[in-house]
Amino acid sequence: EAHALGRSPQPALALLRLGAGQVKSAQAAIDAALRESNWDQWARARLLAAKVEIAVAAGDVGPARAAADELAAITSGYDSPALRAGTHEADGRVRLAEGNPASAVDELRTALRLWREVGAAYDVARVRLALSRALRGAGDPQDAELELRAARDEFARLGARPDLETTERELQDAAERTAATEQVRRTFVFTDIVGSTRLAEELGNEAWERLLRWHDDVLRDAFARHGGTVVNSTGDGFFVSFGTPAAAIRSAVEILRALEERRAEDVSTPSVRIGVHTADAVMRGSDYSGIGVHVASRLGDVAEADQILVSADTLAEAADLAVANVRELTVRGVSTPIRVAEVEWR
């Protein structure tokens, strides 16, 4: 409605994309809005607060710090209770991302007090969620859980369903951290859209959103048909666990064939790269950890467009697999070279 009435839908639209896991799309949207708002400091203040949150989610700590500092400068000249609360909140979020959870706790507690004085219940709940993360990072899991549960209750009262789901997941994660671990052997798959930022800029927001929804539906369906479990989504990619290498590779082949078929009719269809590695790992709840997960992630990073890059460990357990270009790779964070091959899927 804001857009139809000639007003900017930002930062709400960018934050909706962030909430949907579409981090790169959210970055592109908020950066474009900031470029258009140099003359309006009040509008820019609202955008900068969102920029901090989106940049932190993307792991871009430098731009997040720059946005927080600019917001503080605006607040010094255009003071208001809500602006001060938002400034402390932004600084707290950046401090946590910078690896200073103790100082983040102080900033976020100040923000919490100020948002209470303003009477902004939703912002109070959001700061409680951020504060719980800072407290956990500072080594205070008991207070972290108290803040997390308080945030959960407030989101439920307000009917803020996406935030409620996020908070409940974090409560579940906290419970899983104290749960027993199990050694398992799994095949891990990482996917990623190649050139997603460029494609989002070329297509525009609405077309990119439609394309992302199609991409997500196709990949999730392929994973489910072959027994894969989505561990995590990055907005334009997935981390998935499979019981066998054969199931993982069948799923990957199905995905690339579906993309190629659609590309024959629509040239905007993205290319996807896929890394596959079979390894022992530690399972805690629904999450996995261990060097095997890192290797799979790195294979996903170095795979090329429309390529399924598999490790020798995967090949050893997958029967009758047609491969090409067998070689050794040295990847970031792994000390020994990894023997890999490309799956011939066409």
Long-range contacts (C-beta under 8 A, 24 or more apart in sequence): 8-33, 8-36, 8-37, 8-43, 10-47, 10-50, 11-46, 11-47, 11-49, 11-50, 11-51, 13-205, 14-50, 14-54, 15-50, 15-53, 15-54, 17-209, 18-53, 18-54, 18-57, 19-162, 19-163, 19-166, 20-235, 21-233, 21-234, 21-235, 22-209, 22-212, 22-235, 22-236, 23-54, 23-57, 23-58, 23-234, 23-235, 23-236, 24-58, 24-196, 24-197, 24-200, 24-235, 24-236, 25-196, 25-200, 25-205, 25-208, 25-209, 25-212, 25-235, 26-54, 26-57, 27-54, 27-55, 27-58, 27-60, 27-197, 28-197, 28-200, 28-201, 29-205, 30-54, 41-74, 41-77, 41-78, 42-78, 44-70, 44-74, 45-71, 45-74, 45-75, 45-78, 45-83, 45-86, 48-74, 48-90, 49-86, 49-89, 49-90, 52-90, 52-93, 52-94, 53-90, 53-93, 56-93, 56-94, 56-96, 56-97, 59-97, 61-94, 61-97, 61-98, 64-93, 64-94, 64-97, 65-94, 65-98, 68-93, 68-94, 81-114, 81-117, 81-118, 82-114, 82-115, 82-118, 82-120, 84-114, 85-111, 85-114, 85-115, 85-117, 85-118, 85-120, 85-123, 86-111, 86-123, 88-114, 89-115, 89-123, 89-126, 89-127, 89-130, 92-127, 92-130, 92-131, 92-134, 93-130, 95-134, 96-130, 96-133, 96-134, 96-137, 101-133, 101-134, 101-135, 101-136, 101-137, 101-138, 102-138, 104-134, 104-137, 104-138, 105-131, 105-134, 105-135, 105-138, 108-134, 121-154, 121-157, 121-158, 122-154, 122-158, 122-160, 124-154, 125-150, 125-151, 125-154, 125-155, 125-158, 125-160, 125-163, 126-151, 126-163, 128-154, 129-163, 129-166, 129-167, 129-170, 132-170, 133-170, 136-174, 141-174, 144-174, 145-171, 145-174, 148-174, 172-285, 173-285, 173-287, 175-285, 176-284, 176-285, 176-286, 176-287, 177-284, 179-284, 179-285, 180-284, 181-282, 181-283, 181-284, 182-282, 182-283, 182-284, 183-280, 183-281, 183-282, 183-283, 184-280, 184-281, 184-282, 184-283, 184-288, 185-278, 185-279, 185-280, 185-281, 186-241, 186-242, 186-243, 186-278, 186-279, 186-281, 186-283, 186-288, 186-292, 187-241, 187-242, 187-243, 187-244, 187-245, 187-247, 187-248, 187-276, 187-277, 187-278, 187-314, 187-317, 188-239, 188-240, 188-241, 188-242, 188-248, 188-276, 188-277, 188-278, 188-279, 188-281, 188-288, 188-292, 188-293, 188-296, 188-297, 189-228, 189-238, 189-239, 189-240, 189-241, 189-242, 189-248, 189-251, 189-252, 189-274, 189-275, 189-276, 189-296, 189-300, 190-237, 190-238, 190-239, 190-240, 190-274, 190-275, 190-296, 190-297, 190-299, 190-300, 190-301, 191-219, 191-237, 191-238, 191-240, 191-252, 191-255, 191-272, 191-273, 191-274, 191-300, 192-234, 192-236, 192-237, 192-272, 192-273, 192-300, 192-301, 193-236, 193-237, 193-270, 193-271, 193-272, 194-270, 194-271, 194-272, 194-273, 194-304, 194-305, 195-270, 195-271, 196-236, 196-270, 199-268, 199-270, 202-268, 203-268, 207-268, 211-268, 211-269, 211-270, 212-236, 214-262, 215-270, 215-272, 218-255, 218-258, 218-259, 219-255, 219-272, 222-251, 222-254, 222-255, 222-258, 223-251, 225-251, 225-254, 226-250, 226-251, 226-254, 229-286, 231-286, 231-287, 231-288, 237-272, 237-300, 239-297, 241-288, 244-317, 244-318, 245-276, 245-278, 245-310, 245-314, 245-315, 245-317, 245-318, 246-318, 246-319, 248-276, 248-278, 248-314, 249-276, 249-308, 249-310, 249-314, 249-318, 249-321, 249-343, 252-276, 252-308, 252-343, 252-345, 253-308, 253-343, 253-345, 256-306, 256-308, 256-345, 257-345, 259-306, 260-306, 260-346, 271-305, 271-306, 272-305, 272-306, 273-300, 273-303, 273-304, 273-305, 273-306, 273-307, 273-309, 274-300, 274-303, 274-307, 274-308, 274-309, 275-299, 275-300, 275-301, 275-302, 275-303, 275-309, 275-310, 276-308, 276-309, 276-310, 276-311, 276-314, 277-310, 277-311, 277-313, 277-314, 278-311, 278-313, 278-314, 278-316, 278-317, 279-313, 291-334, 294-333, 294-334, 295-331, 295-334, 295-338, 298-331, 298-332, 298-333, 298-334, 298-338, 299-331, 299-338, 299-340, 301-331, 301-332, 302-329, 302-331, 307-342, 308-342, 308-343, 308-345, 309-340, 309-341, 309-342, 309-343, 310-340, 310-341, 310-342, 310-343, 311-338, 311-339, 311-340, 312-338, 312-339, 312-340, 312-341, 315-341
